[in-house]
Amino acid sequence: MYAGLFPEDMAAVTRSVRFIYEDRQGDFWFCDEKEGVVKMDPTLTRFNHYTTQDFLPSNSVMGILEDEEGGKWFSTQKGLLYYRDQEEYKLFSLYDGIPGYVFNSPVQRGEDGSFWWGNEQGLVSYSSGKTIGSSPKKRSGPVITTISVAGKTLVPGEDNLLPLSAIYLKKLTIPFSKNSFEINFSSLNYPVENSEIYEYMLEGYDAGWQKQMIRNRVSYTNIPAGRYIFRIRTGSVPEAITSLEIKIRNNRIWILLSCLIGLLCFMTVIFFYSRLLSRYRKIKALARSGAAEEESKEKYSRFRMEPRVADRIAKKLTSYMESEKPYLNPDLKLQDIAGAIGCSSVELSQLLNLYMECGFTDYINKYRTQEFIEKVQNKSAIKYTLTTLSEQCGFSSRTSFFRSFKKLTGKTPAEYIKEKGLDIRK
C-alpha cells in the first residue's frame, strides 16, 4: 500500500485515514477513524502513534488544525480537543457549547483566522486568535439553543410555536393545555476552561435567581396562565443576561387538561407498579442466591478440609495474587488460580466460601477495586476515563465495576473521586 514511501509498521495504525494535515514544522498528521493519530516527521522515516493511552479522548479522529499559538485542535467522536503539550490541553464537550459529539471530516480555516468544523448538529466555529483559559473583554449572555413544549422538542419553521430558530426568538406563546416546557442553553464560550455555572429565573413565577450547576437546561411544569420573562446568565458574567418572553395562553380547554391529568395519573400508577414489581423480583433473586449460598456451605461442610491445609493454600493464594496480579485478566477463572497455586478447584472453592466467607467473584473484584484506588492516586490517571481505568484493573464491564466498587467501599466511583478531590474524566 505504501510502496516503500513510509515505514512498514505504520500501515497497521493507518488503515482508515480520514484526514491528513501538515503543520508549521513540516510534520504530517494522519487522522485515523479507528487508530487515533500518527505524527510523521518531514523526512517520512520516523513516526509517533497517539491514542487514548496518551492524550486523545477517542481513537476516532476526524480532523486536525493548528492555531496561531501552535496549539493543535483535534475533532474526535468524543468532543473537540485542544492540545499544546502535556500541561496544556482541554476537551470541549456539550457543556462548553458544542452541539453534538460526532464530527465529520471537513474542517476549514476562514480568512479571518476562524476555524470551522462539520458536526452532526451543524457547523461549529472558533476564533483562533484567543488563547485557552483567556476570557473575552466583552461577552454576550448565554444562547437559548432549543425549546421543548409538553415533552416535544420544537423544530424551527415546522412548529407553529417556533417560527424561527430559538437563538433569535424574543417571544414564545404556549397554549394552556401545554403549559410545561424545557429550555436548553449554552454560553458558547470555548476559551473558558471550566464549564459555566448558570443562573436563571422565570420572572413572575420564581422568587429570585436560581443556580444551575450541572446541566445546561431547565424545566417548568404546570405553569399558570399569564405572561412571564425567562432570564438566563452565567455566574462569571452576571451583567450579560439573555431574556425570552413566555406567554401561557388560557384557552380553557378543560377536557384536554383533564385527559392530560388522567394520563399522568395512569403513568404514575404504572411507574410505581413497575418499581414494586422490580423490587419483588430483586428480593426473590436475593432469596434464591441466599439459598444457593447456604446449600453450597452445607455441601462444603460435609467434606471440610483440615485447617492446616486451608492455611497453606491461603498463604500460597495471597502470595500469588499480590506478586502475579492475575486479577488484571478479565477472563480469569477459578480453575486458573487453582492450577497456578497447586490445588484443586474444589479445595480453592472451599477455602473461599468456608474460611474467607466470600465467593470467587467478590474475592477477585476486591483486588481489582484496590488496584483502581491505587491507580487514581497517580497523576497520569487524569488522561483516562473511569471506564478505561476499570478495564486496566481487570473489570470486564462498566456495570460490574460500579456494582463491585459500591459493594466493597460503600460509595460509587464518582463519590469516592469527589471525596478524595481527584480529577478523573467520567
N, C-alpha and C positions, 0 to 999 in steps of 0.2 A: 504493500500500500504506500509506504513512504519512499520506496525506491532508493534507499541509501541516503536520503536527504536529512532525516532526523535519526536520533539514536533508536535502536531496535526496540528497547524496553519501553519506549514512550507509547508505542501502539496500544499497549494493554490499558492505558489510562486515558486514551483519547478515541474511544470507539464511537462516541456520539457528540462530536463537537458542534456547538450551536453558534459560537461567536469567536472571532479571532481579533486581537487588538494589539497594536504596537504602542508602547508608552514612550516617554521622553528620553529614557535611557537606551532606547532601541531594543528593549526586551519584548518578546512576543508572549501574549497571554492567550491560552486556549481554554475556552469555557465549555465544559462538557455537561451534557444533560444528566449524567449519572455518576461521573467520576470526580467531580469537583473542578479544580483549576490547575492547569500546568503552565508554569512560567519558563520560557525558553530564552537563553542568552543570545545576543546578536550573532554569535558565531554558529548558532544552531547545533552546538555539540553538547551542551550541558542543560539540564532542566531540573526544576523543583516541582513536586506534586503536592498540592494543598487540598485538604478535605476537612470534614467536621472534626477530625482529630487535631487540627491546627487552629483555625480561626473562623472557618465558614459555618454558618448556621444550617446549611443544607448542601448536599453534594450535587444538587441540580442547579447549575448556574447558567443563566440565560444571557448575560452580558456584563461588560465592564467598561468604565470610563475613568479617566484621570482628571482631577480638577487642577486649578492653578497652583495650589499649595503642594501638589504631589500626592494627595490622598486618592485612593482607589475606591470607586463605588461599584459594588457587585449587586446585580439584581438576581436574587435567588427565589426559590419556591417557598421560602420561609421569611420573606421580608427583604428590605433594602439595607445592605451592609456598607458602612463607611469604614475603611481600614487604611491606616497610615503606618503603623508599626504595632508591636505587641502592647504598647502602652496607650495607644490612641485608636480605638475602634468603637463603633456604635451600631447596633442593629435597630432599624426603624420598623415599627410594627403598626397595627391598626390604631393603637392609642396615640401614635405620633402623626396621624393623618393619612397614612397610606390606605387607599380604599379597598385593596384586596391583596392577598399574599402571592397569587400566581402572576408572574411576569412573563412577557413574551420576549422573543429575541430582539426586536427593534429597540435601539437606544441611539439617540442623536444629541449632538451639541448644537444649540442655537447660535446665531451670530452675536447675541448679547452675552454669551458665555453660559447660558442656562442649559440644563440637562433635561432630556425628555425620555421617559420610558413607556413602553406599551404594557398595560396592565389589564387583567381580566375585567376590571371595573372601569376602564377608560385610560386616560393619559395621566401620568404623574410627572410633575416638573420640579426642578430645584435650581436655585441660583448659586452657581459655584463660587461666587465672589465672597461668600460667607464662610466662616470657619466653624467647625464643630464646637459647640459649647458657647458661642457668642450669641448675643441677643440683638435683634434689630433695634435701631434707635426709635422707630415708630412702628407700632403694631396695631392691627385692627382686632376687633373682637373675634370670637370663635365663629365658625361657619356651620350653619344648620345643613346637614348633608341629606338626611332622609326623614320622612314623616310617615308614621303608621297610624291609621284610624280604625278602631274596632278590630285590631289584630291584623289588618291588611296594610302592607306597605304601598303607599301611593306612588303611581308612576306618572311623571310629568307629561301632560298633554293627553294622557289616556283616561285619567280620573278627573271628573268634574271638580272635585275638591282641590286639585292641584293643577292649575292651568299652565304653570311654568316650573322650572327647577326650584327646589327648596332653597337653594342658595340665594335666589333673587326674590323669594316670596316675602311680602310685607304683611299680608292678612290672610287668615285661614278661617273659613266658615264651616262649622260642623253641625249636622242635624242632631237634635237632642237624642234621637234613637241610637246615635253612635258616639256618645259623649265620653269615650275612653280613647286616649291617644298616646303615642310614644314619639319622642323627638330624639334623633341621633345628631351628634355634633362633633366637630373636630377643630383643634387650634390650627391645623395645617402649618405647623411651625417646625420644620425639620431641624433647624440649627439648635433648638433647645435640647439639651442632652437627656433630661429626665422627663417622664410623662407629666402632663399638666394635671393640676388639681382644679376642677371646675366648681363654680358656684352658680346656682340657678334659682329662679323664683318665678312662680306664676302669680303675677300681681293681681290682687283681687281674690286670691284663694290661699296662697301661702302667707304665713305671718312675717316672713323675712327670708333672707338669703339662706339657701340650703347647700351643703357641701356634697360634692360627688367625687370620691377619691379613687374608685377602682373601675368605673365604667364611663363610657362617653355617651350615655343615653339616659333619659328619664322617662317615666311613665306616669300617667294620671288616669284614674278610673272614676266613673260616675260623677263627673263634674256638673254641677247645676247649670241651668241655662243662664247666659249672661255674657258680658264682654270682659276679656282678660288680656293681659300683656305678659307673654313669656319672655324672660330676660336671662341671658347666659353670659358669663365672663370667666376668665381664667384667674386663678389665685395670684399669679405672678404679675398680671397687668389688669387690676380690677377696674381701672377707668375706661377700658375698651369693652363696651357692652353691645351685644347683638340682641335685637328685640324682634318679636313677632306677635302681632295682634291675633288673638284667637277668639272667635265668637261662637258660642254654643247656641244654636237657634232652637227655640222652643216651638216645635211643630205639633206637639200634643198628640203624637201617635201612641196612645197609651196601650193599644192592643199589641203593637210590636214590642214595646217596652216590657209588657207582661210576658210575652213569649221569650224575650231575652233573659228575663229573671228566671223563668221556668227552666230554660236550658241550662243556666248557670247552676241552679239547684240540682238538676239532674246530673250534671257533670261533677258537682261536689259529692253527691251520693256515690257515683261511680268511682271517684278518686279515693274516698275513704274505704269503700268496699274493696278496691284493689289493694290498698295498703293493709287492710285486715287480712285479706287472703294471702298476701305476700308474707306477712308476719306469721300466719298459721303454718305456711309451708316451711319457713325457716325453723320454727320451733319443732316441727315434725322431723326435719332433716337433722337437727341437733340431737333429737331423741334417738334417731336411728344411729347417728355417729357415736353417741354415748354408749348405746347398747353394744355396738360393734367393738368399741374400745374395751368394755368390760369383758366381752366374750374373748377378746384377744389376751387380756391379762389372765383370765381364768385358764386359757389354754397353756400359756407360758408357765403358770404356777404349777402345773402338773409335772413339767419337765424342767424345773428351775435349776439353773447352773449353780455351781458352788461359788461362794463369794470370792475366793482366791482366783478362780478362773475369770470371773467378771472383772475383778480389779486389774488383772493382767491385760485383758482385752481393752479395758477402758484407757489404760496408760498408753497402749500402742495406738489406739484410736485418736487420742488427744494429740500425741506427738505427730502422727501422720497429718492430721488436719492443719496443725499450726505450721509445719515445715513445708508440706507439698501444696497446700491450699487447693485440694481437689474440688472444693465447692465453687470455684470460679467457672467450672464446666456446667452449663445449664442443663445438660443431658445426663448428669451424674445419677447413678442408680445405687441402691443398697448393695447389690451384688459386686459392684466395682470396688466399694470401700472394703467389703468383707474379704475379697480376694487380695487386696493390697496389704491388709494387716494380718493375713494368715488365719482367718477364722471362717466359719460357715455363716451363711446368711441368717440361719435360724438363731445362732449364738449372738450375732450383732443385733438382730431384732429384739431378742430377749433383753440384752443389755440396755438398749434404748428405752423399751417400754416398761420394764420392771425396775431397773436400777436408776435410770436417768429420768424416768416418767415423762417421756416425750416421744413423739413419732419421728420417723426418719426425716420427713419434710421439714418439720419445725426445727429439728436439730441442725440441719444443713442451712436453713434460712437464717438461723441465729448468727452463724459465721458470716453469711452474706451481708446481713444488716450491719454487723460490726465493721466489715470491710468498707461498706458505703460511708459509715460515720467517719472512718479514718480518711477516706478519700476527700470528703467535702472540707476537711480541715486544710487541705493543700491548696495553695493559691492557684495552681494550674487548673483546678476544678471549675473555675469561673467560665471557661470556654466551652463547657459541656452542659447538656440539658440533664434533667433528672433521669429521663429515660435512658440516655446514653450511659450515665454513671451506674444506674442499676444493672444494665446489661453487662458492663465491665465487672460487676461484682458477682455475676452468675445468675441473676434473675432472668427467667425466660420471658416474662411479660410485665408490663407496667402494672396490671391489676394484681398479680402475685406479689410484686414489690410493695405496693401500697398496703395490701392486706397484712403481709408479714411484718412490715415496719410498725404499723399501728398496733398489732398484737403484741410485739415484743417491747415496744417503747411507750405505748400508751398515747402516742402522738402521730399525726400524719407527717410525711416528709416535709411538707411546706411549713407546718407549725414548728417542727424541730429547727429548720433552717432559719426561720424568723426569730425564734427564741435565742439562737446562738449568734445572731447578727451576721449570718453568712450571705454571700451574694452568688446564688446559683440560678441559672435560667430554668424556667419550668417547661 
